[in-house]
Amino acid sequence: MHPSGPTTVTDLGVRRRFLAGVVLLLFACLPIFACERAAPNSSRGPSAARASGTGGTGNTGGTGGPLKIVATTAHMGELVRHAAGALMDAPHASAGPRLELRVLMGEGVDPHGYKLTRSDAVLLDNADLILVSGLRLEGKLAESLAQLRASGKNVLQVGDELPRDRVIIVSDAGATEEGAPKVGTPGEDAAGAAQHLAAAGELEADPHFWMDPELFALAAVRVGGWLADADSKNADAYDSNAAAYAQEIKNLDAYARGVLASVPEQRRVLVTSHDAFGYLSRRFGITVRSVQGLSTESEAGVRDVQDLVELIASRGVPAVFVETSVSPRTIEAVVAGVRAKGKAVIVGGALFSDALGAPGTYEGTYLGMMDHNVTTIAIALGGQAPPRGMAGKLTQKPERVR
Ligand SMILES: [Zn+2]
C-alpha cells in the first residue's frame, strides 16, 4: 500500500487535481508535513537556502576524509553530482576526494515499493549527508529516514522543501465525470476547492516533481546551498555549479515546451501506467491519464482500463506509453482494448518515470531522461521533434506513428 494510506484508484482512474496554491490553508494542515520544519523557500536562491540548512552535522568536510553522501534516487544523485562538479572527481590529489556519492536506487528501480537492504542501512549509518526526494516518494523508507534524522543526521528531503504553492495536491475522491480538469487547470475557486478536498478526506502530494524542469532547477539550487553549508570552503563552487546546471535545465524546459506544443491539440493526451507525469502535464499543457494512481502500489481495476480505452478511441490518440520502472501489464491491457474496438494504437515507447536510464548513458542523466521522454512523446503522438532529441544524443529513435 501507499504510505499515506489506501490509494484506491477512482472509478475512472482519473483524478481531480488541485494546485496547492488554491488550498494553501488546508495544505498547511496536511499530516505529511506535520512533522517537518518550516520549509525554506528555495526560490530565494542559494544564500537564503543556506541560511536555513537542515539541522545536522555542520562542516563535515573539514574532518579530513571525504564527505559521504547518500542519495536515495538517481535523480537526487544527479543534483549532487552537478552541484559538486569537479569536486566530485578528487582534483586535489593530496586531500583525496572531497565528496563520495552513493545512490541507493539504480536503473529501473521503483522507489514507491523500495525497501532498504542491509548494505543500504550501513551506507546510511555512515553517511554525513543524506539526500531524499521526499513527498513520500520513498514510502517504505520513511521510518528509517525519520530515525536517522532524529539521531542527528543531516537529511535533506528536497520535495518537501519546494515552494508549497508549486506542489501538486491530488484528491482521490470525486472526479467521476469525463473530462476532469487536467493538472494545473484551476477548475474551482479557492473556497470550492477547499470544500471539495475537505469532503474528500484523502489528500496526497504528488511526489514526481522532477517532471517539471523548473522545479528540478529550484531543487538544484537548493542542493547546491546544502552542500555549500556542509563544505563551506567550497561554497562558491557549489553555488555556481548549481546555478549553471539550473540554466541547463531551463534550456531543456524550453525544448520540451516546443516539441510538446507541436503535437496536434486533440492528440495531446499522455496515457501511462502510473500517475507520474502530473507535473509535466501542468508545465506543458498536456493531458495525462494513467491506469494506476500516484503510487505503483495502487491497484488498477477493470473499469480504469475500460475508461482509458474509451478516451483513446474517441480522441484518436495514436500511442500510449509504458514506464521503465513499472510492469507493462496494465498498458498492454489498454492497447488490447483499443484494438478490439478496431482502432489503431501503438506503445509509443518506454518513458522514464521514477528511474533514470543506465548509468553512463545519456538517458542515465536527468537531462537525457527528460529529453528522451518529451521527444518520444512528441513524435509518437504526431508532433515534431529531432529524432535524436535536443542534443542529438538519444540512443533510441522514438517510434513515429504510422
Ligand atoms: Zn511514481
Residues whose N, C-alpha, C, O or C-beta is under 5 A from the ligand:
A	BS01	ZN	A276 L294 D354
